[in-house]
Amino acid sequence: MKKNCLECGEVLNGRIDKKFCSDYCRNTYNNKINKESKNLIRNTNNRLRKNYRLLSNLNTSGKTKVTRTKLLDGNFDFNFFTSIYTTKTGNTYYYIYDQGYLPLENEYYLLIKKE
């Protein structure tokens, strides 16, 4: 019984468990199958990268105070961060890798870099 390539339908020759006629067909097939999940991961990583870059650019000294408006002007997205750290005093720091921010009063944020 002849089997056909899962991507292009060409008749397969060779091993009995072969599913694709070429690396191109295998890659194309798997890219189609994983398209949605890879797009989500790619978009999330891009957003984290943009947030990280903005915090790094604004926080050159390791500890800086900025307004919410300044972050929003740089298209900062507060929904994307990699970890949360809550201190014993109840302060909640949000981190994007080693760059963090702490919400303060009056729409201010303390930017810090974890050493």
Legacy VTK file of the C-alpha trace (Angstrom):
# vtk DataFile Version 3.0
C-alpha trace
ASCII
DATASET POLYDATA
POINTS 115 float
0.000 0.000 0.000
1.447 3.329 -1.094
1.389 6.291 1.303
1.217 9.923 0.280
2.996 12.986 1.650
0.838 14.721 4.273
1.609 18.120 2.723
1.670 17.807 -1.068
0.132 14.349 -1.622
3.082 12.972 -3.592
3.646 9.213 -3.349
6.289 8.379 -0.739
9.235 6.100 -1.375
11.575 4.759 1.276
10.958 3.983 4.928
7.594 2.544 5.922
6.992 5.234 8.582
7.859 8.168 6.298
5.240 10.960 6.320
6.732 13.643 4.059
8.519 13.620 0.738
10.981 16.388 1.696
12.167 18.689 4.465
10.300 21.532 2.752
6.958 19.661 3.002
7.642 18.663 6.620
8.434 22.259 7.611
5.467 23.694 5.720
3.086 21.175 7.285
4.354 21.761 10.843
4.315 25.546 10.405
0.662 25.368 9.347
-0.242 23.122 12.295
1.541 25.313 14.885
0.699 28.695 13.378
-1.760 29.875 16.052
0.303 28.896 19.101
3.520 30.243 17.562
1.823 33.561 16.761
0.714 33.911 20.385
4.216 33.189 21.667
5.832 35.484 19.095
3.454 38.353 19.895
3.919 37.919 23.654
7.710 37.882 23.331
7.624 40.970 21.107
5.505 42.840 23.660
7.824 41.821 26.520
10.832 42.929 24.464
9.274 46.362 23.797
8.382 46.820 27.473
11.890 45.774 28.526
13.532 48.128 26.039
11.425 51.072 27.255
12.205 50.397 30.926
15.924 50.035 30.114
15.974 53.316 28.199
14.141 55.223 30.937
16.080 53.673 33.823
19.713 54.432 33.025
20.823 54.902 36.650
19.328 51.705 38.111
16.640 53.563 40.068
14.390 56.203 38.451
10.996 57.774 39.048
8.727 58.351 36.025
5.095 59.211 35.356
2.521 56.806 33.983
2.114 59.162 31.027
5.787 58.757 30.108
5.417 54.978 30.098
2.218 55.136 28.053
3.819 57.559 25.590
6.392 54.836 24.970
3.546 52.333 24.357
4.236 50.436 27.579
1.720 47.639 28.117
1.077 47.001 31.821
-0.471 43.580 31.049
2.867 42.029 30.069
5.486 41.208 32.698
7.493 38.139 33.649
7.205 38.079 37.450
5.745 39.753 40.526
7.566 40.330 43.788
5.738 41.419 46.953
7.847 42.757 49.816
7.204 42.165 53.518
5.770 45.688 53.712
3.220 44.876 50.995
4.808 46.697 48.032
4.291 44.858 44.756
7.047 45.088 42.141
6.375 43.962 38.580
9.377 42.681 36.637
10.225 42.187 33.001
13.267 39.994 33.451
15.641 42.202 35.515
13.861 45.528 34.911
11.109 46.256 37.434
8.589 48.908 38.333
6.659 49.772 41.467
3.408 51.751 41.240
3.577 54.809 43.518
1.046 57.501 44.398
-0.175 60.150 41.943
0.448 58.091 38.789
4.197 57.763 39.398
6.300 54.643 39.026
9.647 53.720 40.521
11.801 51.931 37.950
14.483 49.637 39.301
17.005 47.166 37.959
17.572 43.900 39.814
21.283 43.306 40.424
LINES 1 116
115 0 1 2 3 4 5 6 7 8 9 10 11 12 13 14 15 16 17 18 19 20 21 22 23 24 25 26 27 28 29 30 31 32 33 34 35 36 37 38 39 40 41 42 43 44 45 46 47 48 49 50 51 52 53 54 55 56 57 58 59 60 61 62 63 64 65 66 67 68 69 70 71 72 73 74 75 76 77 78 79 80 81 82 83 84 85 86 87 88 89 90 91 92 93 94 95 96 97 98 99 100 101 102 103 104 105 106 107 108 109 110 111 112 113 114
